[in-house]
Amino acid sequence: MKAMLMRGTVSLDETDAPLELADIPEPTPGPGDVLLRVMTCGVCHTELDEIEGRAPPSRLPIILGHEVVGRVVELGRGVTQHQEGDRVGVGWIHHSIGGTDENLSPDFRATGRDANGGYAEYMTVPADYAYPIPSTFSNEHAAPLLCAGAIGYRALKLTNLVDGQRLGLTGFGGSAHLVIQLARHMFPNSDVYVFARDAEAWAFARQLGAAWSGDTSERAPQPLHAIIDTTPAWKPVVEAMKNLTPGGRLVINAIRKEDADKAYLQHLNYHEDLWMEREIKSVANITHHDIRDFLPVAAAIPIQPTIETYRLEEANRALVELKCGQIRGAKVLAIGG
């Protein structure tokens, strides 16, 4: 089968091709696993963290990709919850201990980091961690829901937002453009305020229903009860704290933060930014319950992901564009029929 292999970490720039197109043997499903013919796979910022060494894979070479939509083509011994031909999705959680806190377990294993992922024509996954995809969504539009959408759903729950309270989103890429649609459905009386770094993102946010949008360093017209940060930088964290009400919560939805603007943390003032019981909460991975619960909600809205598609062989181009900030919605590899 064809796959894009990561063989080592690099500092990615506009000329790099960090992944190698290779022909490798098709995997075989073990007991409790399913073999998938991969149809699409989303391209996530976490892949940049893996490639650049901020969240390095546990082994090399590795096949990246954790927003996977595929067809079940073979069942491992003991699998009863799926049948051949089922269309299913796979997210960041490849397997863990089960339960509501499996995302915090040392046994957590990530798709495309600890096990081969979806930048390939075939992959295997434990049957419990493959989820039926609602018929509402095409293969391409379903892919970003498996991580960007589902982790956004978890982050939104962690805000503890009450309908009618004001929500902020800082960064407006693959996850946030889905979260705003989810928030407007779950909290119909809550205004959403978006902070981003360019006018195109501000306009995109308003198009999707933002009550206000502006630069990362601006102040919202009113203090916000909760903010979700989906950026890889520190500046949005500091600026977000300045926009919170007393008792407000910032939820950081990121695997890692880059060091490039780490000095910006010097601008975090305790009395002005953290005083009055403002708090910071991180999102750690995701559970299979999050994905399973989120997909029917996404279909009921229905969420409409904005996507750009690429061939498997174009994965390096998609990654470089993501690194350079060329983002509108989500990037998706179209792999199988």
RAFENDA-V9454 format. One record per residue. N is the residue number from 1. PHI is phi in degrees with one decimal (none if undefined). PSI is psi in degrees with one decimal (999 if undefined). BURIAL is 1 if it has 16 or more other C-alpha atoms within 10 Angstrom, else 0. Layout:
# RAFENDA-V9454
N,PHI,PSI,BURIAL / N,PHI,PSI,BURIAL
This chain:
# RAFENDA-V9454
1,none,159.5,0 / 2,-90.5,140.0,1 / 3,-151.3,152.5,1 / 4,-98.6,110.6,1 / 5,-95.9,137.5,1 / 6,-98.5,122.2,1 / 7,-107.0,-14.1,0 / 8,-173.3,171.5,1 / 9,-88.6,147.2,1 / 10,-142.4,160.9,0 / 11,-91.7,107.1,0 / 12,-75.1,133.4,1 / 13,-134.3,-173.7,0 / 14,-65.3,-17.9,0 / 15,-102.1,-2.7,0 / 16,-80.3,150.6,0 / 17,-128.5,83.3,1 / 18,-71.7,-18.2,1 / 19,-110.3,147.6,1 / 20,-113.9,126.4,0 / 21,-72.4,125.7,1 / 22,-140.1,155.0,0 / 23,-100.0,118.2,0 / 24,-131.6,163.5,0 / 25,-63.6,145.1,0 / 26,-67.9,135.7,0 / 27,-71.6,160.3,0 / 28,-115.5,131.3,0 / 29,-71.1,132.6,1 / 30,-85.5,-178.5,0 / 31,-56.0,130.4,0 / 32,82.6,-1.0,1 / 33,-101.5,164.9,1 / 34,-124.3,146.6,1 / 35,-97.5,129.2,1 / 36,-113.1,139.2,1 / 37,-88.5,110.7,1 / 38,-72.5,130.5,1 / 39,-104.5,-42.4,1 / 40,-144.3,157.1,1 / 41,-148.7,126.5,1 / 42,-71.9,156.5,1 / 43,-108.0,118.9,1 / 44,-114.6,152.1,1 / 45,-59.2,-26.2,1 / 46,-60.5,-31.3,1 / 47,-60.9,-36.2,1 / 48,-64.0,-39.9,1 / 49,-62.7,-37.3,1 / 50,-68.7,-47.3,1 / 51,-63.4,-39.1,1 / 52,-91.9,3.4,1 / 53,88.8,5.0,0 / 54,-77.5,-28.6,1 / 55,-137.1,68.4,1 / 56,-65.8,144.8,1 / 57,-59.0,155.2,1 / 58,-77.8,-12.8,0 / 59,-154.0,158.0,0 / 60,-135.2,148.5,0 / 61,-70.3,162.7,0 / 62,-141.3,151.3,1 / 63,-100.9,117.6,1 / 64,-74.7,176.8,1 / 65,109.3,119.3,1 / 66,-138.2,23.6,1 / 67,-124.4,75.8,1 / 68,-109.2,133.9,1 / 69,-121.2,128.4,1 / 70,-151.7,172.0,1 / 71,-104.5,136.6,1 / 72,-71.1,122.3,1 / 73,-114.8,-13.8,1 / 74,-157.6,140.5,1 / 75,-104.4,134.7,1 / 76,-75.8,166.8,1 / 77,-58.6,132.1,0 / 78,89.2,-1.8,0 / 79,-80.7,124.1,1 / 80,-124.0,-17.2,0 / 81,-83.6,-7.3,0 / 82,-130.6,158.7,1 / 83,-126.9,156.9,0 / 84,-59.0,135.2,0 / 85,98.7,-14.9,0 / 86,-62.6,140.7,0 / 87,-95.1,123.1,1 / 88,-135.7,164.6,1 / 89,-120.8,156.3,1 / 90,-131.2,136.0,1 / 91,-112.5,-162.6,1 / 92,-61.1,-34.2,1 / 93,-83.3,113.5,1 / 94,-85.1,-42.4,1 / 95,-170.4,159.2,1 / 96,-160.3,-154.9,1 / 97,-88.1,-5.5,0 / 98,80.5,173.7,1 / 99,88.5,170.8,0 / 100,-75.9,-17.8,0 / 101,-113.2,25.4,0 / 102,-65.7,-20.7,1 / 103,-67.7,-20.6,1 / 104,-98.2,-3.4,0 / 105,-74.8,143.2,0 / 106,-65.1,-13.5,0 / 107,-86.1,-1.0,0 / 108,-60.0,130.4,1 / 109,-125.3,134.5,1 / 110,-101.6,139.0,1 / 111,-66.6,129.9,1 / 112,79.1,1.9,1 / 113,-124.4,-49.2,1 / 114,-106.1,-13.8,1 / 115,-142.8,150.5,1 / 116,-58.6,139.2,1 / 117,-108.4,-148.1,1 / 118,-100.6,8.5,1 / 119,-81.0,54.7,1 / 120,-162.6,168.6,1 / 121,-79.2,-24.3,1 / 122,-141.3,153.0,1 / 123,-155.8,161.2,1 / 124,-115.2,154.6,1 / 125,-156.4,146.2,1 / 126,-55.9,137.6,1 / 127,-58.9,-31.6,1 / 128,-69.2,-15.8,1 / 129,-110.6,24.6,1 / 130,-119.3,131.5,1 / 131,-120.9,135.4,1 / 132,-59.4,134.7,0 / 133,-94.8,124.0,1 / 134,-57.1,143.5,1 / 135,-65.4,-15.3,0 / 136,-55.6,-32.1,0 / 137,-105.9,139.0,1 / 138,-71.2,168.0,0 / 139,-58.7,-42.5,1 / 140,-67.2,-41.6,1 / 141,-79.3,-20.9,1 / 142,-75.2,-31.3,1 / 143,-54.7,-52.4,1 / 144,-66.8,-16.3,1 / 145,-67.5,-26.2,1 / 146,-71.0,-22.5,1 / 147,-129.9,-64.8,1 / 148,-53.6,-41.8,1 / 149,-75.8,-48.4,1 / 150,-69.5,-39.5,1 / 151,-71.2,-29.5,1 / 152,-65.0,-37.8,1 / 153,-61.9,-43.7,1 / 154,-64.5,-44.9,1 / 155,-60.7,-41.0,1 / 156,-63.4,-39.9,1 / 157,-63.1,-38.1,0 / 158,-71.4,-14.4,1 / 159,-69.2,-21.5,1 / 160,61.0,27.3,0 / 161,-63.8,141.9,1 / 162,-109.8,139.3,0 / 163,-53.5,130.1,0 / 164,104.0,-19.5,0 / 165,-80.5,159.8,0 / 166,-93.1,134.6,1 / 167,-115.0,138.6,1 / 168,-112.8,147.8,1 / 169,-125.5,123.0,1 / 170,-112.2,121.1,1 / 171,94.0,135.9,1 / 172,-139.1,66.1,1 / 173,-111.4,-138.1,1 / 174,-58.2,-39.7,1 / 175,-84.9,-48.3,1 / 176,-63.5,-32.7,1 / 177,-71.1,-16.8,1 / 178,-89.0,-38.3,1 / 179,-62.2,-38.0,1 / 180,-63.0,-37.3,1 / 181,-68.0,-39.7,1 / 182,-65.9,-44.2,1 / 183,-64.4,-40.1,1 / 184,-67.5,-24.5,1 / 185,-81.5,-45.8,1 / 186,-77.9,-29.6,1 / 187,-130.2,73.1,1 / 188,-63.6,-19.2,0 / 189,-100.7,8.9,0 / 190,-101.3,128.6,1 / 191,-79.9,146.2,1 / 192,-115.3,130.8,1 / 193,-115.4,131.2,1 / 194,-117.9,131.7,1 / 195,-112.2,126.5,1 / 196,-150.4,175.7,1 / 197,-101.6,-1.2,1 / 198,-148.4,161.2,0 / 199,-64.7,-32.1,0 / 200,-62.9,-43.1,0 / 201,-66.3,-37.4,1 / 202,-62.1,-43.2,1 / 203,-67.0,-40.3,0 / 204,-60.7,-42.6,1 / 205,-63.0,-44.1,1 / 206,-65.5,-35.3,0 / 207,-61.0,-33.5,0 / 208,-91.0,7.2,0 / 209,108.1,9.6,1 / 210,-63.8,137.8,1 / 211,-73.0,-24.1,0 / 212,-160.2,149.1,1 / 213,-145.9,147.1,1 / 214,-167.2,-172.8,1 / 215,-70.4,155.3,1 / 216,-53.7,-35.3,1 / 217,-89.7,-1.2,1 / 218,-79.8,164.0,0 / 219,-101.7,135.9,1 / 220,-66.5,156.6,1 / 221,-57.8,-28.9,0 / 222,-137.3,152.0,0 / 223,-61.3,148.4,1 / 224,-108.2,143.7,1 / 225,-79.5,-27.2,1 / 226,-154.7,149.8,1 / 227,-136.8,139.2,1 / 228,-110.0,125.2,1 / 229,-103.2,123.0,1 / 230,-117.8,21.5,1 / 231,-95.8,163.7,1 / 232,-94.6,14.3,1 / 233,-119.2,166.0,1 / 234,-91.0,-30.4,1 / 235,-54.3,-45.4,1 / 236,-61.3,-28.4,1 / 237,-65.5,-49.7,1 / 238,-62.9,-45.7,1 / 239,-67.2,-34.9,1 / 240,-63.3,-39.9,1 / 241,-59.8,-31.3,1 / 242,-72.6,-14.7,1 / 243,-99.5,0.5,1 / 244,-87.9,147.4,1 / 245,-71.2,163.7,1 / 246,-54.7,134.1,1 / 247,79.1,3.2,0 / 248,-73.0,162.1,1 / 249,-128.3,130.6,1 / 250,-100.5,123.9,1 / 251,-106.3,117.4,1 / 252,-93.1,112.3,1 / 253,-104.7,77.6,1 / 254,-152.5,142.4,1 / 255,-71.1,-42.9,1 / 256,-144.9,159.3,1 / 257,-113.3,135.4,0 / 258,-74.9,158.0,0 / 259,-88.9,-7.0,0 / 260,-55.5,-38.8,0 / 261,-116.8,29.9,0 / 262,-59.8,-30.6,0 / 263,-61.4,-19.5,0 / 264,-63.2,-21.4,1 / 265,-61.9,-20.7,0 / 266,-62.2,-19.9,0 / 267,-85.0,-1.7,0 / 268,-78.7,112.3,1 / 269,-100.5,124.2,0 / 270,-59.0,-50.4,0 / 271,-68.9,-39.0,0 / 272,-83.4,-30.9,0 / 273,-108.9,-34.5,1 / 274,-108.0,-23.9,1 / 275,-57.3,160.9,0 / 276,70.4,32.7,0 / 277,59.6,30.5,0 / 278,-69.5,147.8,1 / 279,-138.5,159.6,1 / 280,-118.1,129.1,1 / 281,-125.2,133.1,0 / 282,-97.9,154.9,0 / 283,-100.7,124.5,1 / 284,-111.9,103.6,1 / 285,59.7,-148.3,1 / 286,-160.2,153.6,1 / 287,-103.3,163.9,1 / 288,-69.8,-23.4,1 / 289,-65.3,-39.2,1 / 290,-58.2,-48.1,1 / 291,-67.8,-44.9,1 / 292,-63.1,-37.5,1 / 293,-76.4,-34.3,0 / 294,-72.1,-40.8,1 / 295,-58.2,-44.0,1 / 296,-64.3,-34.1,0 / 297,-65.5,-43.9,1 / 298,-59.2,-38.3,1 / 299,-71.4,-33.5,1 / 300,-70.2,-28.9,0 / 301,-64.3,-50.4,0 / 302,-82.9,145.7,0 / 303,-65.8,141.0,1 / 304,-120.9,91.7,1 / 305,-65.6,139.6,1 / 306,-91.9,126.3,1 / 307,-132.0,156.3,1 / 308,-121.5,133.6,1 / 309,-107.7,149.8,1 / 310,-140.5,155.6,1 / 311,-77.2,159.8,0 / 312,-52.4,-43.1,1 / 313,-66.4,-13.7,1 / 314,-97.5,14.9,1 / 315,-58.4,-38.9,1 / 316,-62.8,-40.6,1 / 317,-63.6,-42.2,1 / 318,-61.9,-40.8,1 / 319,-67.2,-42.7,1 / 320,-63.9,-41.8,1 / 321,-62.7,-39.2,0 / 322,-63.1,-44.5,1 / 323,-60.6,-38.8,0 / 324,-84.8,3.3,0 / 325,81.8,16.0,0 / 326,-86.0,81.0,0 / 327,-131.5,130.2,1 / 328,-142.6,99.8,1 / 329,83.4,-130.9,1 / 330,-126.5,150.2,1 / 331,-102.1,136.4,1 / 332,-135.5,133.1,1 / 333,-88.2,124.1,1 / 334,-94.6,113.4,1 / 335,-112.3,-53.1,1 / 336,-114.2,173.7,1 / 337,-84.8,999,0
